[in-house]
Amino acid sequence: MVDAATGTMTWVPTRSAHTRDERANRRLREELAAIDGILPGSVVERRMRCGKAGCRCRADPPELHGPYLQWTRRGPGGRTVTRYLSPEQVERYRPWFDNARRLREIVSELETMTLHLVEREEGWETAP
């Protein structure tokens, strides 16, 4: 259904929509509303070698420097942005990193559910 005031499409269950789909849609909307902030990208722990010839990181076996916590994301213009974080920063921002992952999952679930709904409503479902 198209909202005349905003021009946006909203999901309105029809008689043929299953209760399960309605519950899933409501659950996803509630989860989406609960997200208060997101930080995109990934955080990884790295150990690295330096440039000093006699350093322990060049030994056999090497004793690499680190661990360093590195946050990498896409910035303006698609450029990679990297920041080093302290363990305290990672813990402080972890909920927002987790929210970004959950947001991607919710969007994927909504896409799948909406595709199934449209296929069912339009009679485009294929036989299994």
N, C-alpha and C positions, 0 to 999 in steps of 0.2 A: 504494500500500500504506500502511496506517495503522500507525504505530509504537505498540504497545500501551503502552509505558512513558511516552511523551510525548504521545500523541494527535495527532501531526503526520503530515501526508501526505508521503511520500517517493516519488520517481520510481523505479520498478523496471522496467527494460526487460523486455518480454515477447518471446516468440518472433517476434511480428510487428513489433516495433520495429526500425527500421533502424539499422545500425552508425553511419551518419552522425549520427543523432539522439543516440546514446550518446556519440559523440565530442564533439559540440557541447555536450551537457549537462555532460560532464566538464570541458571547457574553460571553460565559464561558471562552474562551481563553483570551479575553481582561480583564475580571475580575481577572483571575489568574495572568496575567502579571502585574496588578496593585498592587498586594500584595508585600509589601516591607519588611515585617518581621512578624514573628509569635511567640507567646508565648503559649505553650500548657498548659492544666490544667484548673483549675477553681479557682475563687476568691469568697470567702464567708465571710460574716460578722458573727463573733461569739461573744457570751457572755459566760463567764465561772465562775466557782466557784474556789476559792483558797483552800488551805489546813488549813487555820486558823479556829479554832473551834468557836471563838466569832465574826467572821466577818459578815458583813451585807449580804454577799452572802449565809450565812447559815440560815438566818432569815426566818420567815414565814409571808408573802411571801418573797422569796429571791430577793435581789437586786444584780444581777449578775455584774461582772466586764466586762468592754468592752465599746463599741464594738471594736473588733480586726478584722482587715482585713487579712485574711489568704489565701495565694496562695498555692495550692497543685497540684503537677504534678508527673509523673513517671520519675524517673531518670535512671542512668545507672543500668543495671541488673534488671530493672523492680521495683526497690525500690521506695517507696514513698518519695518525697522531699517536705518539707513544709517550707514556708517562711512567716514571718509577714511583711506586707507592710503598709506604711503610706498612708493616703488618697491622698497625692500628687503623690506618686509612682503609685497608682492604676490609677489615672487620666492620668499620663504620659504614662503608658503602656497599657491603655485601647484599643487603636487602634490595638495593636498587639494581645491582647486577642480576640478582635472582628475578626481580620484577621484569627486567628486559627479556630474559629467557622465557618467563611465563607469558608475557605479552605476545611473543612470537607463537607460542603454543596455542594461546586463545585465538589469535587471528587465524591460524591454520584450522583449528576446530570449527570456527565460525564459517570459514570458507567451505569446508567439507559439508557441514550441515546445510548451508544455504544451497550448495550445488544439488544435494540430495533432495531438498525441498522443491527446488525449481524443476528438477527432472521428474519428480513425482507429480507435482501440480500440473505440469505441461504434458504429462504422458510420455516423456522422453526416456523413461527407465528402460534399460535393456534387460533382457531375460538373463538369469544367472547361468 
